């Protein structure tokens, strides 16, 4: 806390024009401390996987000594882990495609058609933003069961598409509105229909927004826990979050292995995020600013 | 675009007479109008169908089953009126979860808001490596709740690394039972929540700061304003819309909190450790105990609480931001 109170004292004495120059060492120090706090637990999980249980018991916060690669090797050799990676990948990809395709089509209507009920339709989707899945999970479970989709990835994918639509639409609508009318007019003079315009112009032009929403949908699906917990009872259909938790309770004594399993399961989301960081952050802030 | 409306009115007016009407333009306009409607249905239809069936319909379904004592199989026949709701409102365990949710809601705003603003102001300076810093502080947000829960759960257990570090730096006296002592557990939860979500707040605020034109700062500096005067009179007011949206997302998130609590404390320990939330209460008393009628009623109560808070917030706070994404549809 003392660290976080430092910046006021630091800046008070500095003239405002200093903003344009390189920051002071104190700035770097505070940034470093903050990053260390952010990454500490992550590093603990990753390094813990390289230790063995007696090391962890003797010194809970120590470094691997010696480094032990068996935990990671065992997890990577297990069929369960790869099956769960596969399930998560299928659920993630199908959710992403569904959200992007349906979301782009609906956003196109909201952005470029004028019709009675357009405002109501936008409000309908925007309202969905206020109600994450938690509120609807019990009835959603009943509904999925009535549809006979229990223990199938489809039972997870369909609701995820539905709950992903509000964010997607709110990000994409301003994007599609920004496409100049002249392009549409030119296309219509050339004899292209509204639908032709959609497929030939809108889809390629909105690609950056589509990538943002697609990544958001994928990461949300990759990390989602509550819905799979309700829908997927069969071990063979487990996605990674369920698998990690099942593994953690099954091997609760084998802390090192749990940590190895846990760190391996976060790698895909981390890679994905690092690759597309700019788009995710840009998309989020774009959505917030409308 | 709006000029497409009058023709449609004429078409509708002349609907019955169109067979007798020899005028060429009318059927063509009518055809164009139908074509437009067909396109709208074709393009927006699938999204609306999926959204309504899996988002709106379940909430309605919960409203229906909330009036029944129902174990989840076969048709619900044991109609009990408002009995489920009476039980919920009188259940002291539910009062506890309400208190916990309220505590988490307020403390999330109070802890994360100021710290994130200070950090965002700090990182908004032209310092080296700003983009890599942005990536790194976002890492906790991108990791799943399950991993966060398992990692922090292991770190905070009595024989975990937090107590280990305290021991090794000579602060063994401060070792605590971080997770099961009811007077501490909810603070541990607040630390974990802050750790997980503060990066998101910082990133949002940074983006908000970057959209403020530099000229304003330069003009204020020329007028002799101090750094803190500038922050108070220019930065914070202009950051207002971002702050208000962030607070909204944070409030909704606090009301829905489930994953972290469920993973770290499980469904039964959470109530004795004082970290249970509305959502864990709903799962423990609904699905886990097989009382789907009761669980649905809890869902409805949660829904109403979130809805009322969201509407009040939108009405009194967000309505100030004319360009807010959430308010756009209502303009």
Boltz contact constraints between the chains, C-beta under 6 A:
constraints:
  - contact:
      token1: [A, 4]
      token2: [B, 115]
      max_distance: 6.0
  - contact:
      token1: [A, 7]
      token2: [B, 118]
      max_distance: 6.0
  - contact:
      token1: [A, 7]
      token2: [B, 122]
      max_distance: 6.0
  - contact:
      token1: [A, 11]
      token2: [B, 227]
      max_distance: 6.0
  - contact:
      token1: [A, 16]
      token2: [B, 221]
      max_distance: 6.0
  - contact:
      token1: [A, 16]
      token2: [B, 227]
      max_distance: 6.0
  - contact:
      token1: [A, 16]
      token2: [B, 230]
      max_distance: 6.0
  - contact:
      token1: [A, 17]
      token2: [B, 221]
      max_distance: 6.0
  - contact:
      token1: [A, 19]
      token2: [B, 125]
      max_distance: 6.0
  - contact:
      token1: [A, 23]
      token2: [B, 125]
      max_distance: 6.0
  - contact:
      token1: [A, 23]
      token2: [B, 127]
      max_distance: 6.0
  - contact:
      token1: [A, 27]
      token2: [B, 122]
      max_distance: 6.0
  - contact:
      token1: [A, 27]
      token2: [B, 127]
      max_distance: 6.0
  - contact:
      token1: [A, 31]
      token2: [B, 133]
      max_distance: 6.0
  - contact:
      token1: [A, 35]
      token2: [B, 136]
      max_distance: 6.0
  - contact:
      token1: [A, 38]
      token2: [B, 137]
      max_distance: 6.0
  - contact:
      token1: [A, 38]
      token2: [B, 140]
      max_distance: 6.0
  - contact:
      token1: [A, 41]
      token2: [B, 151]
      max_distance: 6.0
  - contact:
      token1: [A, 45]
      token2: [B, 151]
      max_distance: 6.0
  - contact:
      token1: [A, 60]
      token2: [B, 160]
      max_distance: 6.0
  - contact:
      token1: [A, 60]
      token2: [B, 161]
      max_distance: 6.0
  - contact:
      token1: [A, 60]
      token2: [B, 164]
      max_distance: 6.0
  - contact:
      token1: [A, 61]
      token2: [B, 161]
      max_distance: 6.0
  - contact:
      token1: [A, 61]
      token2: [B, 164]
      max_distance: 6.0
  - contact:
      token1: [A, 61]
      token2: [B, 165]
      max_distance: 6.0
  - contact:
      token1: [A, 102]
      token2: [B, 46]
      max_distance: 6.0
  - contact:
      token1: [A, 102]
      token2: [B, 47]
      max_distance: 6.0
  - contact:
      token1: [A, 105]
      token2: [B, 43]
      max_distance: 6.0
  - contact:
      token1: [A, 106]
      token2: [B, 44]
      max_distance: 6.0
  - contact:
      token1: [A, 106]
      token2: [B, 47]
      max_distance: 6.0
  - contact:
      token1: [A, 108]
      token2: [B, 43]
      max_distance: 6.0
  - contact:
      token1: [A, 109]
      token2: [B, 40]
      max_distance: 6.0
  - contact:
      token1: [A, 109]
      token2: [B, 43]
      max_distance: 6.0
  - contact:
      token1: [A, 109]
      token2: [B, 44]
      max_distance: 6.0
  - contact:
      token1: [A, 113]
      token2: [B, 40]
      max_distance: 6.0
  - contact:
      token1: [A, 114]
      token2: [B, 1]
      max_distance: 6.0
  - contact:
      token1: [A, 114]
      token2: [B, 2]
      max_distance: 6.0
  - contact:
      token1: [A, 119]
      token2: [B, 329]
      max_distance: 6.0
  - contact:
      token1: [A, 122]
      token2: [B, 329]
      max_distance: 6.0
  - contact:
      token1: [A, 123]
      token2: [B, 329]
      max_distance: 6.0
  - contact:
      token1: [A, 126]
      token2: [B, 326]
      max_distance: 6.0
  - contact:
      token1: [A, 126]
      token2: [B, 329]
      max_distance: 6.0
  - contact:
      token1: [A, 128]
      token2: [B, 55]
      max_distance: 6.0
  - contact:
      token1: [A, 130]
      token2: [B, 310]
      max_distance: 6.0
  - contact:
      token1: [A, 132]
      token2: [B, 256]
      max_distance: 6.0
  - contact:
      token1: [A, 134]
      token2: [B, 256]
      max_distance: 6.0
  - contact:
      token1: [A, 134]
      token2: [B, 258]
      max_distance: 6.0
  - contact:
      token1: [A, 134]
      token2: [B, 279]
      max_distance: 6.0
  - contact:
      token1: [A, 135]
      token2: [B, 299]
      max_distance: 6.0
  - contact:
      token1: [A, 135]
      token2: [B, 302]
      max_distance: 6.0
  - contact:
      token1: [A, 135]
      token2: [B, 303]
      max_distance: 6.0
  - contact:
      token1: [A, 136]
      token2: [B, 58]
      max_distance: 6.0
  - contact:
      token1: [A, 136]
      token2: [B, 59]
      max_distance: 6.0
  - contact:
      token1: [A, 138]
      token2: [B, 286]
      max_distance: 6.0
  - contact:
      token1: [A, 138]
      token2: [B, 295]
      max_distance: 6.0
  - contact:
      token1: [A, 138]
      token2: [B, 296]
      max_distance: 6.0
  - contact:
      token1: [A, 138]
      token2: [B, 299]
      max_distance: 6.0
  - contact:
      token1: [A, 139]
      token2: [B, 58]
      max_distance: 6.0
  - contact:
      token1: [A, 139]
      token2: [B, 61]
      max_distance: 6.0
  - contact:
      token1: [A, 139]
      token2: [B, 62]
      max_distance: 6.0
  - contact:
      token1: [A, 139]
      token2: [B, 296]
      max_distance: 6.0
  - contact:
      token1: [A, 140]
      token2: [B, 58]
      max_distance: 6.0
  - contact:
      token1: [A, 143]
      token2: [B, 58]
      max_distance: 6.0
  - contact:
      token1: [A, 158]
      token2: [B, 54]
      max_distance: 6.0
  - contact:
      token1: [A, 159]
      token2: [B, 54]
      max_distance: 6.0
  - contact:
      token1: [A, 161]
      token2: [B, 50]
      max_distance: 6.0
  - contact:
      token1: [A, 162]
      token2: [B, 50]
      max_distance: 6.0
  - contact:
      token1: [A, 162]
      token2: [B, 51]
      max_distance: 6.0
  - contact:
      token1: [A, 162]
      token2: [B, 54]
      max_distance: 6.0
  - contact:
      token1: [A, 162]
      token2: [B, 55]
      max_distance: 6.0
  - contact:
      token1: [A, 165]
      token2: [B, 47]
      max_distance: 6.0
  - contact:
      token1: [A, 165]
      token2: [B, 51]
      max_distance: 6.0
  - contact:
      token1: [A, 170]
      token2: [B, 325]
      max_distance: 6.0
  - contact:
      token1: [A, 194]
      token2: [B, 39]
      max_distance: 6.0
  - contact:
      token1: [A, 223]
      token2: [B, 144]
      max_distance: 6.0
  - contact:
      token1: [A, 225]
      token2: [B, 145]
      max_distance: 6.0
  - contact:
      token1: [A, 225]
      token2: [B, 146]
      max_distance: 6.0
  - contact:
      token1: [A, 225]
      token2: [B, 259]
      max_distance: 6.0
  - contact:
      token1: [A, 226]
      token2: [B, 258]
      max_distance: 6.0
  - contact:
      token1: [A, 241]
      token2: [B, 144]
      max_distance: 6.0
  - contact:
      token1: [A, 241]
      token2: [B, 146]
      max_distance: 6.0
  - contact:
      token1: [A, 244]
      token2: [B, 146]
      max_distance: 6.0
  - contact:
      token1: [A, 245]
      token2: [B, 146]
      max_distance: 6.0
  - contact:
      token1: [A, 248]
      token2: [B, 150]
      max_distance: 6.0
  - contact:
      token1: [A, 262]
      token2: [B, 147]
      max_distance: 6.0
  - contact:
      token1: [A, 262]
      token2: [B, 150]
      max_distance: 6.0
  - contact:
      token1: [A, 266]
      token2: [B, 143]
      max_distance: 6.0
  - contact:
      token1: [A, 266]
      token2: [B, 147]
      max_distance: 6.0
  - contact:
      token1: [A, 269]
      token2: [B, 142]
      max_distance: 6.0
  - contact:
      token1: [A, 273]
      token2: [B, 142]
      max_distance: 6.0
  - contact:
      token1: [A, 277]
      token2: [B, 135]
      max_distance: 6.0
  - contact:
      token1: [A, 281]
      token2: [B, 203]
      max_distance: 6.0
  - contact:
      token1: [A, 285]
      token2: [B, 207]
      max_distance: 6.0
  - contact:
      token1: [A, 287]
      token2: [B, 325]
      max_distance: 6.0
  - contact:
      token1: [A, 288]
      token2: [B, 245]
      max_distance: 6.0
  - contact:
      token1: [A, 290]
      token2: [B, 323]
      max_distance: 6.0
  - contact:
      token1: [A, 290]
      token2: [B, 324]
      max_distance: 6.0
  - contact:
      token1: [A, 290]
      token2: [B, 325]
      max_distance: 6.0
  - contact:
      token1: [A, 290]
      token2: [B, 328]
      max_distance: 6.0
